[in-house]
Amino acid sequence: GVRAGLGSGRGHGRRGMAKFTSMQSEFNQTHVTPDVISLAVGQPSPDLLPLEAVQESLRHTWLAEGVNPLALQYGAGAGHASFRRALAAYLQRTTGDEVNADELFLTCGNSHAIAFATRLFLHDFDTVIMEDPSYFIATDIFDMSKARIVGIPVDEEGMDVERLELLIRADGVRPRIVYTVPNFHNPTGCTMSTARRDRLVELAREFQFIILSDEPYNLLSFEGSERYPTSLVHHDHTDEGVVLAAGTFSKIFAPGLRLGWIHARKPLIDRLKRHGSVMSGGGTAPFTAFAMQHLLETQKLHETVQKLQVVFARRCRVLCDALRTHLPEGCTFVEPKGGYFVWVELPASINAADVLRIAAEKYKTRFLPGERCGITLEGKEKVRHCFRLSFAFYTEDELQHAAENMAKAIQELV
């Protein structure tokens, strides 16, 4: 079964075998055992999964009287209109940015959105430009299309768009897709500056490439609703559309729903609707969308997101405070303002993979080494002294304990 919230923070070695937050079930992609703290796990902790809200929503939708049986038929191409209106209203109410229901297309989450856009816009040996480091599984999806992947550095303002422009103008690189995680970047936690967003869209219009903007964390701002980062689609003032912005309920509600959306200008949405898989199988996840509609139209989704903001902000702060206290001199990190991740840089002489080996063997603590997030050989080499920590899965005590353990492992190599 699932055991959640069992970590004491006193930890392995101080009171025998500690029992940490774990997740072991036939339902799960990732199995997390109770004897290890793995800050590589980029998922919400089991106690945050909103089972009661889902049950209530089912009572108000599928279990209500007078349900239209046609809701079980092949679904409308972009998703049924009343759901898209409810989603548009929710996003507009939450972020303050104007959202039109006709500019939304339902997906099974952001991985599906990336794969779908890849099938639609990429041909064999086309060029995809990505931040380096980046979300590493996106590279696996692009590799399936035999794409040529080119990396662009990231700094505290996000993708280095000046370098991108140089690559296009001076080196003659012609991307078909530029993939970016502009808000609370995975893995570095940075957010792209407004000036860079505008310039990126200008380049896309001039050189006719698609910006695939992966935006799972937009609503997980720790600074409250006044400071939500803007979706990249709101910088797209072209008629034809150059931005596909992918949002998802996976990070703000429940990953198992497999429900998300693409937000783009209507000509791009029309292209998505004409894809053969949609023409054949209908729209995505009509059953789930109908069930979720009640959550959008009431305060339930909003309440869940607010709870996650508070819990994750607290967990992030505790982890960062512990890192500040315990990390040896020469280690740095930037405390993120939202999302799931903290990116740590060690002194350049230390390989994070060596730290991981010691931390796992001696201290039962794991993380994601930076090399896994590098998307080119050069990129992997540049971040071999870095690692990614997720604060979403574990309790505050467990996070504090993990920071102490990682510091001990680093100390052995300093």
C-alpha positions in Angstrom: 0.0 0.0 0.0 1.0 3.7 0.2 2.6 5.0 3.4 2.9 8.7 3.6 4.3 11.3 6.0 6.1 8.7 8.2 9.5 10.5 8.2 10.7 11.6 11.6 13.7 13.5 10.3 15.9 11.8 12.9 16.9 9.5 10.2 18.8 6.5 9.3 21.6 5.6 11.7 20.4 7.6 14.7 17.5 5.3 15.7 18.0 2.2 13.7 16.1 1.9 10.4 14.1 5.1 9.9 10.8 4.9 8.0 10.6 7.7 5.5 7.7 8.7 3.2 7.3 5.9 0.8 5.2 4.9 -2.2 4.9 1.2 -3.1 1.8 0.2 -5.1 0.8 -1.5 -8.3 -0.6 1.8 -9.5 2.7 3.8 -9.5 5.3 4.5 -12.1 7.9 5.2 -9.4 8.4 3.0 -6.3 9.9 4.8 -3.3 11.0 2.6 -0.4 10.8 3.7 3.2 14.5 3.2 4.0 15.7 5.9 1.5 15.1 9.6 1.0 15.2 10.2 -2.8 15.1 13.9 -3.7 15.2 12.8 -7.3 11.4 12.1 -7.1 9.6 15.0 -8.9 6.1 14.0 -7.7 3.7 15.3 -5.0 3.7 13.3 -1.7 0.9 10.7 -1.4 -0.8 12.8 1.4 -1.2 15.7 -1.0 -3.2 13.7 -3.6 -6.8 15.1 -3.6 -8.8 11.9 -3.3 -11.8 13.5 -1.6 -12.1 16.3 -4.1 -12.1 13.7 -7.0 -14.7 11.6 -5.2 -16.9 14.7 -4.7 -16.5 15.7 -8.3 -17.5 12.3 -9.5 -20.7 12.5 -7.4 -21.5 15.9 -9.1 -20.8 14.7 -12.6 -20.8 11.0 -13.5 -22.9 9.9 -10.5 -25.4 12.7 -10.8 -28.9 12.1 -12.2 -29.6 12.9 -15.9 -26.1 12.6 -17.2 -26.0 12.7 -21.0 -24.8 9.3 -22.2 -23.2 11.0 -25.2 -20.4 12.1 -22.8 -19.2 8.5 -23.3 -19.1 8.9 -27.1 -15.9 9.8 -29.1 -15.0 13.2 -27.7 -15.0 16.6 -29.5 -11.6 17.3 -31.1 -10.2 20.0 -28.8 -12.3 18.8 -25.8 -15.9 19.6 -25.1 -16.7 23.3 -25.2 -18.2 23.7 -21.7 -15.0 22.2 -20.1 -12.8 24.5 -22.2 -14.9 27.5 -21.2 -14.5 26.4 -17.5 -10.8 26.0 -17.9 -10.4 29.3 -19.7 -12.4 31.1 -16.9 -10.3 29.4 -14.2 -7.0 30.3 -15.8 -8.1 33.9 -16.5 -9.5 34.3 -13.0 -6.3 32.9 -11.4 -3.6 34.6 -13.5 -5.4 37.7 -14.7 -4.4 37.0 -18.3 -7.1 36.8 -20.9 -7.8 33.2 -22.0 -10.1 32.2 -24.9 -11.8 28.8 -24.8 -11.2 28.5 -28.6 -7.5 28.6 -28.0 -7.4 25.5 -25.7 -6.8 21.9 -26.8 -7.0 19.1 -24.3 -4.1 16.6 -23.8 -3.1 13.8 -21.5 -0.6 16.0 -19.8 2.6 17.8 -20.9 4.5 14.7 -22.0 1.6 13.9 -24.4 1.6 17.5 -25.6 5.3 17.4 -26.4 5.0 14.0 -28.2 1.9 15.3 -30.1 3.6 18.5 -31.2 6.6 16.5 -32.2 4.6 14.3 -34.5 2.8 17.2 -36.0 5.7 19.7 -36.6 8.9 17.7 -36.7 10.3 15.7 -39.6 13.3 13.4 -39.6 16.5 15.2 -38.9 14.8 18.6 -38.2 16.6 20.7 -35.6 15.2 21.1 -32.1 16.9 23.7 -29.8 16.6 23.3 -26.1 17.9 24.8 -22.9 20.9 22.9 -21.7 20.4 21.7 -19.0 16.7 20.9 -19.4 14.0 18.4 -18.7 15.8 15.3 -19.7 12.9 13.1 -20.7 11.8 15.7 -23.4 15.1 14.8 -25.2 14.0 11.2 -25.3 10.8 12.2 -27.0 12.6 14.3 -29.6 15.1 11.5 -30.2 12.2 9.3 -31.3 11.8 11.7 -34.2 15.4 11.5 -35.1 15.7 15.2 -34.4 19.1 17.0 -34.3 19.2 18.5 -30.8 21.1 21.7 -30.1 21.7 23.1 -26.6 21.5 26.7 -25.5 22.8 27.8 -22.0 20.6 28.9 -19.2 21.2 31.6 -16.6 19.2 33.3 -13.9 17.0 34.9 -16.7 16.2 31.6 -18.4 17.3 30.6 -21.9 20.1 32.7 -23.3 18.1 34.1 -26.2 21.0 36.3 -27.5 23.0 33.1 -27.9 20.0 31.5 -29.7 19.9 34.5 -32.1 23.6 34.3 -32.8 23.2 30.6 -33.6 20.4 31.3 -36.1 21.9 34.4 -37.7 25.6 33.7 -37.7 25.8 29.9 -37.8 22.7 29.4 -40.0 21.0 26.9 -37.7 17.3 26.6 -38.6 15.3 25.1 -35.8 11.8 23.7 -36.4 11.0 23.7 -32.7 12.5 25.6 -29.8 11.6 23.9 -26.6 11.7 25.8 -23.3 10.6 25.5 -19.7 10.2 29.3 -19.1 8.7 29.3 -15.6 10.4 27.7 -12.6 12.6 25.9 -15.0 13.3 22.2 -14.6 16.0 21.7 -13.4 17.4 25.1 -12.4 14.3 26.8 -11.0 14.9 30.1 -12.9 12.2 32.1 -14.8 12.6 33.6 -18.2 12.7 37.4 -18.2 10.1 39.4 -20.1 12.6 40.9 -22.5 13.8 37.4 -23.5 10.3 36.1 -23.9 9.4 38.9 -26.3 12.7 38.5 -28.3 12.1 34.7 -28.5 8.7 35.2 -30.0 10.1 37.8 -32.5 12.7 35.3 -33.6 10.0 32.6 -34.0 8.0 34.9 -36.2 11.0 35.9 -38.3 12.5 32.5 -38.8 9.2 30.5 -38.7 9.8 28.0 -35.9 7.4 26.8 -33.3 8.1 27.6 -29.6 7.1 24.6 -27.5 6.7 26.0 -24.0 6.5 23.4 -21.3 4.6 25.1 -18.4 3.6 22.6 -15.7 4.6 24.8 -12.7 3.0 28.2 -13.6 0.5 28.2 -10.8 2.9 26.9 -8.2 4.2 30.4 -7.3 5.4 30.8 -3.7 4.7 34.6 -3.9 0.9 34.3 -4.1 -1.5 35.1 -6.9 -0.1 38.6 -7.5 3.1 37.0 -8.9 2.1 34.2 -11.2 4.6 34.1 -14.1 2.9 34.7 -17.5 2.4 31.9 -20.0 4.6 32.4 -23.0 1.5 32.3 -25.2 0.6 35.8 -23.9 3.7 37.2 -25.6 2.5 35.7 -29.0 0.9 38.6 -30.8 1.1 36.9 -34.3 -2.1 36.0 -36.2 -0.9 32.6 -37.2 0.5 31.6 -33.8 4.1 30.6 -33.0 3.7 29.4 -29.4 2.3 26.1 -28.1 2.1 26.4 -24.3 1.5 23.2 -22.5 -0.2 23.2 -19.1 -1.2 20.2 -16.9 -3.2 19.2 -13.9 -0.4 16.7 -13.0 1.7 19.1 -10.9 -1.2 21.3 -9.6 -3.8 18.5 -8.8 -3.1 14.9 -9.5 -0.7 13.2 -12.0 -2.9 10.1 -12.4 -5.7 12.2 -14.1 -3.5 12.4 -17.2 -5.2 15.6 -18.2 -3.7 18.8 -19.5 -4.0 21.4 -22.2 -2.3 23.2 -25.0 -2.9 27.0 -25.2 -2.2 28.5 -28.6 -3.6 30.9 -31.2 -6.6 29.4 -33.0 -4.8 28.6 -36.3 -2.4 26.3 -34.4 -5.3 24.8 -32.5 -7.0 24.0 -35.8 -3.9 22.2 -37.0 -3.9 20.1 -33.8 -7.5 19.2 -34.3 -6.8 18.0 -37.9 -4.2 15.5 -36.8 -5.1 11.9 -37.9 -5.2 10.6 -34.3 -7.8 13.2 -33.4 -9.8 12.7 -36.6 -9.8 8.9 -35.9 -10.1 8.7 -32.1 -11.7 12.0 -31.1 -10.6 14.4 -28.4 -8.4 13.4 -25.5 -9.8 12.1 -22.2 -13.5 13.1 -22.4 -14.4 11.0 -19.4 -11.8 12.7 -17.2 -12.5 16.2 -18.5 -16.2 15.8 -17.7 -15.3 14.7 -14.1 -12.9 17.6 -13.7 -15.3 20.2 -14.8 -17.0 20.5 -11.4 -13.6 21.2 -9.8 -13.0 24.0 -12.2 -16.5 25.5 -11.7 -16.3 25.4 -7.9 -13.5 26.5 -5.6 -12.1 22.9 -5.2 -9.3 23.1 -7.7 -8.4 26.6 -6.4 -8.3 25.3 -2.8 -6.0 22.4 -3.8 -3.6 24.7 -5.7 -3.5 27.1 -2.8 -2.7 24.3 -0.4 0.2 23.0 -2.7 1.6 26.6 -2.9 1.7 26.8 0.9 3.1 23.3 1.5 5.7 23.5 -1.3 6.8 27.0 -0.3 7.4 25.8 3.3 9.2 22.6 2.1 11.4 24.6 -0.2 12.3 27.1 2.5 13.1 24.4 5.0 15.3 22.6 2.4 17.1 25.8 1.4 17.7 26.9 5.0 19.2 23.5 5.7 21.4 23.7 2.6 22.6 27.2 3.7 23.4 25.8 7.2 25.1 22.6 6.2 26.6 22.8 2.7 30.4 23.2 2.7 32.0 26.4 1.5 32.1 26.8 -2.3 28.6 25.2 -2.8 25.9 27.5 -4.2 22.2 27.4 -5.1 19.4 29.9 -5.9 16.2 29.6 -3.9 13.4 29.3 -6.4 10.2 31.3 -6.3 8.0 28.4 -7.3 7.9 25.0 -8.9 9.4 21.8 -7.6 13.2 22.0 -7.8 16.4 23.5 -6.3 19.6 23.4 -8.4 22.8 23.0 -6.4 26.3 23.8 -7.8 29.4 22.2 -6.1 33.0 23.4 -6.5 33.9 22.5 -10.1 36.4 19.9 -9.0 33.7 17.7 -7.5 31.6 15.3 -9.6 28.0 15.1 -8.3 27.9 11.4 -9.4 30.6 10.7 -6.7 28.6 12.6 -4.1 25.5 10.6 -5.1 27.4 7.3 -4.6 28.5 8.2 -1.1 25.2 9.7 -0.1 23.3 6.7 -1.3 25.6 4.0 0.2 26.4 5.6 3.5 23.5 8.0 4.2 20.5 6.5 2.3 19.9 9.8 0.5 19.6 10.2 -3.3 19.2 13.1 -5.8 19.4 13.6 -9.5 22.9 14.3 -10.7 23.3 17.3 -13.1 24.7 15.2 -15.9 21.3 13.5 -16.3 19.9 17.0 -17.2 22.5 17.9 -19.7 21.2 17.4 -23.2 24.4 17.5 -25.2 27.8 16.0 -24.4 29.2 19.4 -23.8 26.2 20.3 -21.6 26.6 17.2 -19.5 30.2 18.0 -18.9 29.4 21.6 -17.8 26.9 20.4 -15.2 28.7 17.3 -13.8 29.3 19.3 -10.6 25.6 20.2 -10.2 22.6 18.3 -8.9 18.8 18.7 -8.8 16.7 18.4 -5.6 12.9 18.1 -5.5 11.2 19.2 -2.3 7.7 18.1 -3.4 7.6 14.5 -2.0 9.1 14.6 1.5 8.2 16.2 4.8 10.1 19.2 6.2 11.9 17.0 8.7 13.0 14.6 6.0 14.2 17.4 3.8 16.3 18.8 6.6 17.7 15.4 7.3 18.5 14.9 3.6 20.4 18.2 3.4 22.5 17.2 6.4 23.3 13.8 4.7 24.2 15.4 1.4 26.5 17.9 3.2 28.3 15.0 4.9 28.8 13.2 1.6 30.1 16.4 -0.1 32.4 17.0 2.9 34.1 13.6 2.2 35.2 14.9 -1.2 36.1 18.5 -0.4 
